Amino acid sequence: MKELNLRIPSMHDEMSAKKVASIIEGIRGIEDVNVDFQSGTVNVFYDENQVIDEKIKYVITKNGFEIK
């Protein structure tokens, strides 16, 4: 299992944090997601044999969230 730490400044409230978590959880190979909208950070734990970090980032940005 690998960990990916992201900063998503456009995630500014609980509703957007839930949306980001839901988007990520829908990706095959995701093991766990920890979202903190106050700091704008997301920690993603995933199976590197099923998904790569570029795909996770792509899906997040495709859904309208900017990653820094």
MOHUNOR-V539563 format. One record per residue. N is the residue number from 1. PHI is phi in degrees with one decimal (NA if undefined). D_FIRST is the distance of its C-alpha to the first C-alpha in whole Angstrom. Layout:
# MOHUNOR-V539563
N;PHI;D_FIRST
N;PHI;D_FIRST
This chain:
# MOHUNOR-V539563
1;NA;0
2;-113.4;4
3;-119.5;7
4;-124.8;10
5;-108.1;13
6;-127.0;16
7;-112.8;20
8;-124.2;22
9;-64.6;26
10;-78.7;27
11;-90.3;25
12;-112.9;28
13;-149.1;28
14;-63.0;27
15;-65.2;28
16;-68.6;26
17;-64.6;23
18;-64.6;23
19;-64.7;23
20;-60.6;20
21;-60.3;18
22;-63.4;20
23;-59.8;19
24;-69.1;15
25;-63.1;15
26;-77.7;17
27;-88.2;15
28;-62.9;13
29;100.5;10
30;-77.8;9
31;-96.1;8
32;-159.1;10
33;-135.9;13
34;-118.1;15
35;-117.4;18
36;-130.5;21
37;-69.4;24
38;-65.1;26
39;-96.0;24
40;71.6;23
41;-115.4;19
42;-135.0;16
43;-112.8;13
44;-116.0;10
45;-110.6;6
46;-144.6;5
47;-87.2;5
48;-65.8;6
49;-82.9;9
50;-113.3;10
51;-151.5;11
52;-110.3;11
53;-63.0;12
54;-62.7;16
55;-67.1;16
56;-60.4;14
57;-62.2;17
58;-60.3;20
59;-63.5;19
60;-63.6;20
61;-68.8;23
62;-61.8;24
63;-92.7;25
64;94.7;27
65;-107.5;24
66;-87.7;25
67;-107.4;22
68;-107.5;23
